[in-house]
Amino acid sequence: LVDNQVFQALHPIDRHGSGKLAPGCRSLVRMHPIREISRHKPPIIPSSAFMPQWPATHPSKAANIKVTELILASGSRYRREMLSRLGLPFSIQAADIDETPAPEEIGAELAGRLGLEKAVRIAREHPAAVVIGSDQVAECHGRILGKPGAIDKAIEQLMFCNGHEVCFHSSVAVVRGQQIIGREVVPTRVKMRVMDEARIRAYVMREKPIDCAGAMKSEALGIALAAAISSDDPTALIGLPLIATVSLLEAAGVSVIGP
């Protein structure tokens, strides 16, 4: 465990953000930096010493600030393609952070923390910019599934999820300078089809989804793995929940539609 002061310096908000439980999905789906609630711990009201340099910003105050730059703090080509749908000019700067789960950290907490850490890291380097951070974590029967990184690992992940429900936690956080505009974690529940190993291997060899959480590339052939998909945001499963992203950008003073 890291020293408490070091932890607070790295994580200006506590990882156990307040949230709501999605029906049928055992994980937090909406988190906020002020009130702290966890299913693992009793409610905690953080002292002001924990959050001196990262106050939450009220949307009405953010709307009056001129935006000079928009940065996506992710090197993911999928998130780049998703953000491009909004038609806004933006640059890309990947945030190099440690993505190791903390002890007892569940999928929604991990996705929310990593998305925010990415945004905070890049915002420190570009204080005049609005920075978008995002992450995605898949979870099945309490097991956190990240990007497999290799063919054999992708096959193993899909065999583990075969015939079961997988919850994909997709986070987005927006930070401007030293102000956390907000963050959201959107769940997508996917009921996986029952397939034999030969069909799963054939999918992996054709799609090579080694850079996708849970090895599922739903925007392509991976949709054939799903029996059913449920989410409040159809874009969340691809990696960047655009409905939440638009809301946070508008709160940060970025007009998505115009004028």
PyRosetta script that sets phi, psi and omega in degrees:
from pyrosetta import init, pose_from_sequence

init()
pose = pose_from_sequence("LVDNQVFQALHPIDRHGSGKLAPGCRSLVRMHPIREISRHKPPIIPSSAFMPQWPATHPSKAANIKVTELILASGSRYRREMLSRLGLPFSIQAADIDETPAPEEIGAELAGRLGLEKAVRIAREHPAAVVIGSDQVAECHGRILGKPGAIDKAIEQLMFCNGHEVCFHSSVAVVRGQQIIGREVVPTRVKMRVMDEARIRAYVMREKPIDCAGAMKSEALGIALAAAISSDDPTALIGLPLIATVSLLEAAGVSVIGP")
pose.set_psi(1, 143.1)
pose.set_omega(1, 179.4)
pose.set_phi(2, -83.1)
pose.set_psi(2, 158.9)
pose.set_omega(2, 175.1)
pose.set_phi(3, -58.4)
pose.set_psi(3, 144.1)
pose.set_omega(3, -176.0)
pose.set_phi(4, -58.8)
pose.set_psi(4, -39.7)
pose.set_omega(4, -179.2)
pose.set_phi(5, -67.0)
pose.set_psi(5, -38.0)
pose.set_omega(5, 177.6)
pose.set_phi(6, -65.7)
pose.set_psi(6, -42.0)
pose.set_omega(6, 179.7)
pose.set_phi(7, -61.3)
pose.set_psi(7, -44.5)
pose.set_omega(7, -179.2)
pose.set_phi(8, -66.3)
pose.set_psi(8, -32.5)
pose.set_omega(8, 178.4)
pose.set_phi(9, -68.7)
pose.set_psi(9, -37.4)
pose.set_omega(9, -179.2)
pose.set_phi(10, -79.4)
pose.set_psi(10, -32.0)
pose.set_omega(10, -175.8)
pose.set_phi(11, -124.8)
pose.set_psi(11, 87.9)
pose.set_omega(11, -174.0)
pose.set_phi(12, -64.9)
pose.set_psi(12, -14.3)
pose.set_omega(12, 170.1)
pose.set_phi(13, -123.5)
pose.set_psi(13, 154.9)
pose.set_omega(13, -179.2)
pose.set_phi(14, -72.5)
pose.set_psi(14, 145.8)
pose.set_omega(14, -176.9)
pose.set_phi(15, -70.4)
pose.set_psi(15, -20.4)
pose.set_omega(15, -178.3)
pose.set_phi(16, -90.1)
pose.set_psi(16, 71.0)
pose.set_omega(16, -179.1)
pose.set_phi(17, -75.5)
pose.set_psi(17, 155.7)
pose.set_omega(17, 179.8)
pose.set_phi(18, -66.8)
pose.set_psi(18, 151.4)
pose.set_omega(18, -177.1)
pose.set_phi(19, -165.9)
pose.set_psi(19, -177.4)
pose.set_omega(19, 177.5)
pose.set_phi(20, -122.9)
pose.set_psi(20, 149.7)
pose.set_omega(20, 178.2)
pose.set_phi(21, -92.5)
pose.set_psi(21, 126.7)
pose.set_omega(21, 176.2)
pose.set_phi(22, -73.4)
pose.set_psi(22, 140.3)
pose.set_omega(22, 177.8)
pose.set_phi(23, -56.6)
pose.set_psi(23, 127.4)
pose.set_omega(23, 177.9)
pose.set_phi(24, 78.8)
pose.set_psi(24, 3.2)
pose.set_omega(24, -178.4)
pose.set_phi(25, -129.3)
pose.set_psi(25, 113.5)
pose.set_omega(25, -172.1)
pose.set_phi(26, -83.1)
pose.set_psi(26, 62.6)
pose.set_omega(26, 178.9)
pose.set_phi(27, -162.8)
pose.set_psi(27, 154.3)
pose.set_omega(27, 178.9)
pose.set_phi(28, -66.2)
pose.set_psi(28, 139.7)
pose.set_omega(28, -177.4)
pose.set_phi(29, -121.3)
pose.set_psi(29, -11.9)
pose.set_omega(29, 178.9)
pose.set_phi(30, -142.0)
pose.set_psi(30, 122.0)
pose.set_omega(30, -172.7)
pose.set_phi(31, -127.8)
pose.set_psi(31, 146.1)
pose.set_omega(31, 179.8)
pose.set_phi(32, -133.4)
pose.set_psi(32, 150.2)
pose.set_omega(32, -170.5)
pose.set_phi(33, -80.3)
pose.set_psi(33, -7.9)
pose.set_omega(33, -172.2)
pose.set_phi(34, -93.8)
pose.set_psi(34, -54.9)
pose.set_omega(34, -178.0)
pose.set_phi(35, -93.0)
pose.set_psi(35, 135.1)
pose.set_omega(35, -173.5)
pose.set_phi(36, -110.8)
pose.set_psi(36, 117.2)
pose.set_omega(36, 178.0)
pose.set_phi(37, -135.4)
pose.set_psi(37, 138.8)
pose.set_omega(37, 178.1)
pose.set_phi(38, -141.9)
pose.set_psi(38, 146.3)
pose.set_omega(38, 174.8)
pose.set_phi(39, -76.2)
pose.set_psi(39, -12.3)
pose.set_omega(39, 179.3)
pose.set_phi(40, -90.1)
pose.set_psi(40, -26.6)
pose.set_omega(40, -173.8)
pose.set_phi(41, -131.2)
pose.set_psi(41, 160.7)
pose.set_omega(41, 174.0)
pose.set_phi(42, -68.9)
pose.set_psi(42, 161.2)
pose.set_omega(42, -179.6)
pose.set_phi(43, -54.7)
pose.set_psi(43, 139.6)
pose.set_omega(43, -179.3)
pose.set_phi(44, -126.8)
pose.set_psi(44, 129.5)
pose.set_omega(44, 172.6)
pose.set_phi(45, -100.4)
pose.set_psi(45, 111.7)
pose.set_omega(45, -174.8)
pose.set_phi(46, -69.2)
pose.set_psi(46, 145.2)
pose.set_omega(46, 175.3)
pose.set_phi(47, -74.0)
pose.set_psi(47, 157.8)
pose.set_omega(47, -178.7)
pose.set_phi(48, -63.0)
pose.set_psi(48, -21.1)
pose.set_omega(48, -179.5)
pose.set_phi(49, -67.3)
pose.set_psi(49, -21.8)
pose.set_omega(49, -178.1)
pose.set_phi(50, -75.3)
pose.set_psi(50, -24.9)
pose.set_omega(50, -171.1)
pose.set_phi(51, -134.4)
pose.set_psi(51, 48.1)
pose.set_omega(51, -175.3)
pose.set_phi(52, -72.1)
pose.set_psi(52, -34.7)
pose.set_omega(52, -172.0)
pose.set_phi(53, -104.3)
pose.set_psi(53, 2.6)
pose.set_omega(53, -177.6)
pose.set_phi(54, -131.6)
pose.set_psi(54, 61.2)
pose.set_omega(54, 179.9)
pose.set_phi(55, -70.3)
pose.set_psi(55, 146.7)
pose.set_omega(55, 174.7)
pose.set_phi(56, -70.1)
pose.set_psi(56, 148.8)
pose.set_omega(56, -176.9)
pose.set_phi(57, -109.5)
pose.set_psi(57, 132.0)
pose.set_omega(57, 177.0)
pose.set_phi(58, -73.9)
pose.set_psi(58, 135.9)
pose.set_omega(58, -176.3)
pose.set_phi(59, -55.0)
pose.set_psi(59, -35.6)
pose.set_omega(59, -177.5)
pose.set_phi(60, -66.0)
pose.set_psi(60, -30.3)
pose.set_omega(60, 177.9)
pose.set_phi(61, -77.5)
pose.set_psi(61, -37.4)
pose.set_omega(61, -177.8)
pose.set_phi(62, -67.2)
pose.set_psi(62, -30.7)
pose.set_omega(62, -173.3)
pose.set_phi(63, -67.2)
pose.set_psi(63, -19.5)
pose.set_omega(63, -177.2)
pose.set_phi(64, -91.3)
pose.set_psi(64, 2.5)
pose.set_omega(64, -176.2)
pose.set_phi(65, -100.8)
pose.set_psi(65, 131.1)
pose.set_omega(65, -178.5)
pose.set_phi(66, -75.5)
pose.set_psi(66, 131.3)
pose.set_omega(66, 179.8)
pose.set_phi(67, -91.7)
pose.set_psi(67, 129.4)
pose.set_omega(67, -179.1)
pose.set_phi(68, -103.8)
pose.set_psi(68, -22.0)
pose.set_omega(68, -175.7)
pose.set_phi(69, -157.7)
pose.set_psi(69, 143.0)
pose.set_omega(69, 175.7)
pose.set_phi(70, -120.5)
pose.set_psi(70, 127.0)
pose.set_omega(70, -176.3)
pose.set_phi(71, -125.5)
pose.set_psi(71, 133.8)
pose.set_omega(71, 170.8)
pose.set_phi(72, -96.1)
pose.set_psi(72, 116.2)
pose.set_omega(72, -176.0)
pose.set_phi(73, -88.0)
pose.set_psi(73, 56.5)
pose.set_omega(73, -178.6)
pose.set_phi(74, -156.7)
pose.set_psi(74, 139.9)
pose.set_omega(74, 176.8)
pose.set_phi(75, -92.6)
pose.set_psi(75, 5.4)
pose.set_omega(75, -177.6)
pose.set_phi(76, -69.1)
pose.set_psi(76, 125.6)
pose.set_omega(76, 177.6)
pose.set_phi(77, -68.6)
pose.set_psi(77, -26.8)
pose.set_omega(77, 178.6)
pose.set_phi(78, -68.8)
pose.set_psi(78, -42.5)
pose.set_omega(78, 177.7)
pose.set_phi(79, -69.0)
pose.set_psi(79, -35.7)
pose.set_omega(79, 176.7)
pose.set_phi(80, -61.4)
pose.set_psi(80, -43.9)
pose.set_omega(80, 179.7)
pose.set_phi(81, -66.3)
pose.set_psi(81, -38.6)
pose.set_omega(81, 179.8)
pose.set_phi(82, -66.3)
pose.set_psi(82, -46.2)
pose.set_omega(82, -179.3)
pose.set_phi(83, -64.9)
pose.set_psi(83, -31.9)
pose.set_omega(83, 178.8)
pose.set_phi(84, -61.4)
pose.set_psi(84, -23.8)
pose.set_omega(84, 179.4)
pose.set_phi(85, -60.7)
pose.set_psi(85, -26.3)
pose.set_omega(85, -177.3)
pose.set_phi(86, -79.4)
pose.set_psi(86, -12.1)
pose.set_omega(86, 177.3)
pose.set_phi(87, 72.7)
pose.set_psi(87, 20.2)
pose.set_omega(87, 179.3)
pose.set_phi(88, -96.9)
pose.set_psi(88, 141.6)
pose.set_omega(88, 173.9)
pose.set_phi(89, -71.4)
pose.set_psi(89, 133.1)
pose.set_omega(89, 178.7)
pose.set_phi(90, -153.0)
pose.set_psi(90, 159.1)
pose.set_omega(90, 174.8)
pose.set_phi(91, -113.2)
pose.set_psi(91, 168.7)
pose.set_omega(91, -177.4)
pose.set_phi(92, -122.2)
pose.set_psi(92, 131.1)
pose.set_omega(92, 173.0)
pose.set_phi(93, -143.3)
pose.set_psi(93, 106.0)
pose.set_omega(93, -177.9)
pose.set_phi(94, -67.5)
pose.set_psi(94, 136.8)
pose.set_omega(94, 178.5)
pose.set_phi(95, -94.8)
pose.set_psi(95, 124.6)
pose.set_omega(95, 179.4)
pose.set_phi(96, -90.8)
pose.set_psi(96, 100.6)
pose.set_omega(96, -179.6)
pose.set_phi(97, -129.3)
pose.set_psi(97, 161.9)
pose.set_omega(97, 175.9)
pose.set_phi(98, -80.6)
pose.set_psi(98, 119.1)
pose.set_omega(98, -176.5)
pose.set_phi(99, -99.6)
pose.set_psi(99, 16.9)
pose.set_omega(99, 178.5)
pose.set_phi(100, -67.7)
pose.set_psi(100, 128.6)
pose.set_omega(100, 178.0)
pose.set_phi(101, -62.8)
pose.set_psi(101, 143.9)
pose.set_omega(101, 174.3)
pose.set_phi(102, -77.3)
pose.set_psi(102, 159.2)
pose.set_omega(102, 178.9)
pose.set_phi(103, -56.0)
pose.set_psi(103, 132.1)
pose.set_omega(103, 178.7)
pose.set_phi(104, 65.8)
pose.set_psi(104, 12.3)
pose.set_omega(104, -179.4)
pose.set_phi(105, -77.4)
pose.set_psi(105, 125.3)
pose.set_omega(105, 179.1)
pose.set_phi(106, -87.7)
pose.set_psi(106, 170.8)
pose.set_omega(106, -171.4)
pose.set_phi(107, -58.1)
pose.set_psi(107, -46.8)
pose.set_omega(107, -178.5)
pose.set_phi(108, -64.0)
pose.set_psi(108, -39.0)
pose.set_omega(108, 178.9)
pose.set_phi(109, -65.1)
pose.set_psi(109, -43.3)
pose.set_omega(109, -179.6)
pose.set_phi(110, -63.3)
pose.set_psi(110, -47.2)
pose.set_omega(110, -180.0)
pose.set_phi(111, -61.5)
pose.set_psi(111, -43.5)
pose.set_omega(111, 179.5)
pose.set_phi(112, -64.7)
pose.set_psi(112, -42.1)
pose.set_omega(112, -179.8)
pose.set_phi(113, -65.6)
pose.set_psi(113, -45.2)
pose.set_omega(113, -176.9)
pose.set_phi(114, -67.3)
pose.set_psi(114, -40.0)
pose.set_omega(114, 177.8)
pose.set_phi(115, -60.8)
pose.set_psi(115, -42.0)
pose.set_omega(115, 179.8)
pose.set_phi(116, -70.2)
pose.set_psi(116, -41.5)
pose.set_omega(116, 179.7)
pose.set_phi(117, -60.7)
pose.set_psi(117, -39.0)
pose.set_omega(117, 178.0)
pose.set_phi(118, -61.5)
pose.set_psi(118, -46.7)
pose.set_omega(118, -179.0)
pose.set_phi(119, -64.3)
pose.set_psi(119, -43.0)
pose.set_omega(119, -179.9)
pose.set_phi(120, -63.2)
pose.set_psi(120, -43.2)
pose.set_omega(120, -178.4)
pose.set_phi(121, -58.4)
pose.set_psi(121, -47.6)
pose.set_omega(121, -177.8)
pose.set_phi(122, -75.2)
pose.set_psi(122, -33.3)
pose.set_omega(122, 179.2)
pose.set_phi(123, -63.3)
pose.set_psi(123, -32.3)
pose.set_omega(123, 177.9)
pose.set_phi(124, -64.6)
pose.set_psi(124, -31.5)
pose.set_omega(124, -179.8)
pose.set_phi(125, -85.2)
pose.set_psi(125, -20.9)
pose.set_omega(125, -178.3)
pose.set_phi(126, -133.0)
pose.set_psi(126, 74.7)
pose.set_omega(126, -173.2)
pose.set_phi(127, -64.9)
pose.set_psi(127, -18.6)
pose.set_omega(127, -179.7)
pose.set_phi(128, -91.3)
pose.set_psi(128, -3.5)
pose.set_omega(128, -173.8)
pose.set_phi(129, -98.5)
pose.set_psi(129, 158.4)
pose.set_omega(129, 166.6)
pose.set_phi(130, -95.4)
pose.set_psi(130, 124.4)
pose.set_omega(130, -172.4)
pose.set_phi(131, -116.7)
pose.set_psi(131, 132.8)
pose.set_omega(131, 177.7)
pose.set_phi(132, -106.8)
pose.set_psi(132, 123.7)
pose.set_omega(132, 173.7)
pose.set_phi(133, -113.7)
pose.set_psi(133, 147.8)
pose.set_omega(133, -177.9)
pose.set_phi(134, -153.5)
pose.set_psi(134, 154.3)
pose.set_omega(134, 176.0)
pose.set_phi(135, -156.8)
pose.set_psi(135, 161.9)
pose.set_omega(135, 177.2)
pose.set_phi(136, -140.2)
pose.set_psi(136, 135.9)
pose.set_omega(136, 178.6)
pose.set_phi(137, -131.7)
pose.set_psi(137, 132.1)
pose.set_omega(137, 174.2)
pose.set_phi(138, -96.8)
pose.set_psi(138, 147.2)
pose.set_omega(138, -177.3)
pose.set_phi(139, -142.6)
pose.set_psi(139, 130.7)
pose.set_omega(139, 179.5)
pose.set_phi(140, -139.5)
pose.set_psi(140, 121.5)
pose.set_omega(140, -179.5)
pose.set_phi(141, 51.7)
pose.set_psi(141, 41.6)
pose.set_omega(141, 177.2)
pose.set_phi(142, 81.2)
pose.set_psi(142, -4.5)
pose.set_omega(142, 178.7)
pose.set_phi(143, -93.5)
pose.set_psi(143, 127.4)
pose.set_omega(143, 177.8)
pose.set_phi(144, -83.4)
pose.set_psi(144, 128.8)
pose.set_omega(144, -178.2)
pose.set_phi(145, -116.5)
pose.set_psi(145, 113.0)
pose.set_omega(145, 176.8)
pose.set_phi(146, -94.1)
pose.set_psi(146, -158.0)
pose.set_omega(146, 175.9)
pose.set_phi(147, -72.2)
pose.set_psi(147, 127.7)
pose.set_omega(147, -175.3)
pose.set_phi(148, -65.2)
pose.set_psi(148, -39.7)
pose.set_omega(148, 176.7)
pose.set_phi(149, 79.2)
pose.set_psi(149, -11.5)
pose.set_omega(149, -179.2)
pose.set_phi(150, -153.7)
pose.set_psi(150, 155.1)
pose.set_omega(150, -176.7)
pose.set_phi(151, -60.6)
pose.set_psi(151, -49.5)
pose.set_omega(151, -178.1)
pose.set_phi(152, -61.2)
pose.set_psi(152, -38.9)
pose.set_omega(152, 179.2)
pose.set_phi(153, -67.7)
pose.set_psi(153, -37.8)
pose.set_omega(153, 178.0)
pose.set_phi(154, -63.1)
pose.set_psi(154, -42.7)
pose.set_omega(154, 178.6)
pose.set_phi(155, -63.5)
pose.set_psi(155, -43.4)
pose.set_omega(155, -179.7)
pose.set_phi(156, -62.2)
pose.set_psi(156, -42.7)
pose.set_omega(156, 179.1)
pose.set_phi(157, -61.8)
pose.set_psi(157, -46.3)
pose.set_omega(157, -178.1)
pose.set_phi(158, -68.0)
pose.set_psi(158, -34.2)
pose.set_omega(158, 175.3)
pose.set_phi(159, -65.6)
pose.set_psi(159, -37.4)
pose.set_omega(159, 178.2)
pose.set_phi(160, -64.5)
pose.set_psi(160, -38.2)
pose.set_omega(160, -177.2)
pose.set_phi(161, -86.4)
pose.set_psi(161, -6.2)
pose.set_omega(161, -172.9)
pose.set_phi(162, -54.3)
pose.set_psi(162, 118.3)
pose.set_omega(162, 178.2)
pose.set_phi(163, 79.9)
pose.set_psi(163, 0.3)
pose.set_omega(163, -177.0)
pose.set_phi(164, -109.5)
pose.set_psi(164, 174.3)
pose.set_omega(164, 175.7)
pose.set_phi(165, -93.5)
pose.set_psi(165, 132.5)
pose.set_omega(165, 177.3)
pose.set_phi(166, -115.9)
pose.set_psi(166, 134.0)
pose.set_omega(166, 177.0)
pose.set_phi(167, -105.2)
pose.set_psi(167, 118.7)
pose.set_omega(167, 177.3)
pose.set_phi(168, -97.8)
pose.set_psi(168, 116.8)
pose.set_omega(168, -179.8)
pose.set_phi(169, -96.8)
pose.set_psi(169, 113.2)
pose.set_omega(169, -178.4)
pose.set_phi(170, -111.5)
pose.set_psi(170, 120.4)
pose.set_omega(170, -175.9)
pose.set_phi(171, -109.2)
pose.set_psi(171, 154.7)
pose.set_omega(171, 170.2)
pose.set_phi(172, -143.5)
pose.set_psi(172, 137.9)
pose.set_omega(172, 177.3)
pose.set_phi(173, -134.4)
pose.set_psi(173, 143.8)
pose.set_omega(173, 178.0)
pose.set_phi(174, -125.0)
pose.set_psi(174, 128.3)
pose.set_omega(174, -179.0)
pose.set_phi(175, -131.0)
pose.set_psi(175, 140.0)
pose.set_omega(175, 173.5)
pose.set_phi(176, -127.3)
pose.set_psi(176, 115.8)
pose.set_omega(176, -178.9)
pose.set_phi(177, 61.3)
pose.set_psi(177, -117.8)
pose.set_omega(177, 177.7)
pose.set_phi(178, -105.7)
pose.set_psi(178, 19.5)
pose.set_omega(178, -176.9)
pose.set_phi(179, -115.9)
pose.set_psi(179, 123.9)
pose.set_omega(179, 175.0)
pose.set_phi(180, -84.4)
pose.set_psi(180, 111.8)
pose.set_omega(180, 178.9)
pose.set_phi(181, -71.5)
pose.set_psi(181, -41.7)
pose.set_omega(181, 177.6)
pose.set_phi(182, 163.1)
pose.set_psi(182, 176.2)
pose.set_omega(182, 176.5)
pose.set_phi(183, -151.2)
pose.set_psi(183, 152.6)
pose.set_omega(183, 178.7)
pose.set_phi(184, -136.7)
pose.set_psi(184, 146.7)
pose.set_omega(184, 171.8)
pose.set_phi(185, -125.1)
pose.set_psi(185, 115.3)
pose.set_omega(185, -173.9)
pose.set_phi(186, -107.2)
pose.set_psi(186, 122.8)
pose.set_omega(186, -180.0)
pose.set_phi(187, -88.9)
pose.set_psi(187, 144.6)
pose.set_omega(187, 170.9)
pose.set_phi(188, -128.2)
pose.set_psi(188, 121.6)
pose.set_omega(188, -178.4)
pose.set_phi(189, -99.1)
pose.set_psi(189, 124.8)
pose.set_omega(189, -177.7)
pose.set_phi(190, -119.9)
pose.set_psi(190, 121.4)
pose.set_omega(190, 173.1)
pose.set_phi(191, -88.9)
pose.set_psi(191, 116.5)
pose.set_omega(191, -175.5)
pose.set_phi(192, -83.8)
pose.set_psi(192, 142.1)
pose.set_omega(192, 174.5)
pose.set_phi(193, -68.9)
pose.set_psi(193, 158.6)
pose.set_omega(193, 173.4)
pose.set_phi(194, -87.5)
pose.set_psi(194, 119.9)
pose.set_omega(194, -179.3)
pose.set_phi(195, -135.2)
pose.set_psi(195, 152.0)
pose.set_omega(195, 175.8)
pose.set_phi(196, -82.0)
pose.set_psi(196, 167.6)
pose.set_omega(196, -175.4)
pose.set_phi(197, -62.6)
pose.set_psi(197, -32.2)
pose.set_omega(197, -178.6)
pose.set_phi(198, -64.1)
pose.set_psi(198, -40.5)
pose.set_omega(198, 179.7)
pose.set_phi(199, -71.8)
pose.set_psi(199, -37.9)
pose.set_omega(199, 177.8)
pose.set_phi(200, -65.2)
pose.set_psi(200, -42.7)
pose.set_omega(200, 178.4)
pose.set_phi(201, -63.1)
pose.set_psi(201, -39.4)
pose.set_omega(201, 179.1)
pose.set_phi(202, -62.7)
pose.set_psi(202, -41.2)
pose.set_omega(202, 176.9)
pose.set_phi(203, -61.6)
pose.set_psi(203, -48.0)
pose.set_omega(203, -177.2)
pose.set_phi(204, -63.4)
pose.set_psi(204, -40.6)
pose.set_omega(204, -179.3)
pose.set_phi(205, -68.1)
pose.set_psi(205, -33.8)
pose.set_omega(205, 178.5)
pose.set_phi(206, -77.2)
pose.set_psi(206, -43.0)
pose.set_omega(206, -172.5)
pose.set_phi(207, -92.7)
pose.set_psi(207, -30.4)
pose.set_omega(207, -176.3)
pose.set_phi(208, 49.0)
pose.set_psi(208, 60.5)
pose.set_omega(208, -175.8)
pose.set_phi(209, -85.1)
pose.set_psi(209, 43.6)
pose.set_omega(209, -173.5)
pose.set_phi(210, -75.2)
pose.set_psi(210, -10.7)
pose.set_omega(210, 178.6)
pose.set_phi(211, -107.6)
pose.set_psi(211, 20.1)
pose.set_omega(211, 179.8)
pose.set_phi(212, -118.7)
pose.set_psi(212, 135.2)
pose.set_omega(212, 178.3)
pose.set_phi(213, -59.0)
pose.set_psi(213, 129.4)
pose.set_omega(213, -179.5)
pose.set_phi(214, 72.3)
pose.set_psi(214, 6.5)
pose.set_omega(214, 177.9)
pose.set_phi(215, 61.9)
pose.set_psi(215, 25.1)
pose.set_omega(215, -180.0)
pose.set_phi(216, -112.1)
pose.set_psi(216, 115.8)
pose.set_omega(216, 178.5)
pose.set_phi(217, -105.1)
pose.set_psi(217, 83.7)
pose.set_omega(217, -168.9)
pose.set_phi(218, -68.7)
pose.set_psi(218, -23.9)
pose.set_omega(218, -178.6)
pose.set_phi(219, -77.2)
pose.set_psi(219, -3.4)
pose.set_omega(219, 179.7)
pose.set_phi(220, -131.6)
pose.set_psi(220, -135.4)
pose.set_omega(220, -174.6)
pose.set_phi(221, -64.8)
pose.set_psi(221, -20.5)
pose.set_omega(221, -179.9)
pose.set_phi(222, -59.2)
pose.set_psi(222, -20.1)
pose.set_omega(222, 178.2)
pose.set_phi(223, -62.8)
pose.set_psi(223, -22.6)
pose.set_omega(223, 178.9)
pose.set_phi(224, -71.7)
pose.set_psi(224, -13.1)
pose.set_omega(224, 178.1)
pose.set_phi(225, -82.0)
pose.set_psi(225, -17.5)
pose.set_omega(225, -171.3)
pose.set_phi(226, -96.0)
pose.set_psi(226, 136.4)
pose.set_omega(226, 172.0)
pose.set_phi(227, -92.2)
pose.set_psi(227, -29.7)
pose.set_omega(227, 178.9)
pose.set_phi(228, -161.2)
pose.set_psi(228, 149.1)
pose.set_omega(228, 178.4)
pose.set_phi(229, -134.2)
pose.set_psi(229, 134.3)
pose.set_omega(229, -179.9)
pose.set_phi(230, -134.2)
pose.set_psi(230, 126.7)
pose.set_omega(230, 178.6)
pose.set_phi(231, -164.3)
pose.set_psi(231, 155.0)
pose.set_omega(231, 174.1)
pose.set_phi(232, -79.3)
pose.set_psi(232, -13.3)
pose.set_omega(232, -178.0)
pose.set_phi(233, -136.3)
pose.set_psi(233, 109.5)
pose.set_omega(233, -176.5)
pose.set_phi(234, -66.2)
pose.set_psi(234, -15.2)
pose.set_omega(234, 179.1)
pose.set_phi(235, -87.9)
pose.set_psi(235, -12.0)
pose.set_omega(235, -173.0)
pose.set_phi(236, -64.0)
pose.set_psi(236, -38.6)
pose.set_omega(236, -174.9)
pose.set_phi(237, -64.2)
pose.set_psi(237, -27.4)
pose.set_omega(237, -179.9)
pose.set_phi(238, -74.3)
pose.set_psi(238, -20.8)
pose.set_omega(238, 173.7)
pose.set_phi(239, 137.3)
pose.set_psi(239, -22.7)
pose.set_omega(239, 179.7)
pose.set_phi(240, -134.2)
pose.set_psi(240, 109.5)
pose.set_omega(240, -179.4)
pose.set_phi(241, -72.1)
pose.set_psi(241, 103.2)
pose.set_omega(241, -171.3)
pose.set_phi(242, -71.6)
pose.set_psi(242, -30.1)
pose.set_omega(242, 178.6)
pose.set_phi(243, -62.2)
pose.set_psi(243, -48.0)
pose.set_omega(243, 177.4)
pose.set_phi(244, -66.5)
pose.set_psi(244, -37.0)
pose.set_omega(244, 179.9)
pose.set_phi(245, -61.2)
pose.set_psi(245, -44.9)
pose.set_omega(245, 178.9)
pose.set_phi(246, -60.9)
pose.set_psi(246, -44.2)
pose.set_omega(246, -179.6)
pose.set_phi(247, -61.3)
pose.set_psi(247, -43.4)
pose.set_omega(247, -178.8)
pose.set_phi(248, -70.0)
pose.set_psi(248, -38.3)
pose.set_omega(248, 177.5)
pose.set_phi(249, -64.9)
pose.set_psi(249, -41.9)
pose.set_omega(249, 177.6)
pose.set_phi(250, -61.9)
pose.set_psi(250, -39.9)
pose.set_omega(250, 177.7)
pose.set_phi(251, -65.2)
pose.set_psi(251, -26.8)
pose.set_omega(251, 179.2)
pose.set_phi(252, -86.4)
pose.set_psi(252, 0.1)
pose.set_omega(252, 179.2)
pose.set_phi(253, 94.7)
pose.set_psi(253, 10.4)
pose.set_omega(253, 179.0)
pose.set_phi(254, -97.8)
pose.set_psi(254, 113.3)
pose.set_omega(254, 179.3)
pose.set_phi(255, -83.2)
pose.set_psi(255, 112.0)
pose.set_omega(255, -174.9)
pose.set_phi(256, -74.7)
pose.set_psi(256, -42.5)
pose.set_omega(256, -178.4)
pose.set_phi(257, -91.9)
pose.set_psi(257, -32.8)
pose.set_omega(257, -177.9)
pose.set_phi(258, 106.1)
pose.set_psi(258, 178.0)
pose.set_omega(258, 4.2)
pose.set_phi(259, -77.1)
pose.dump_pdb("model.pdb")
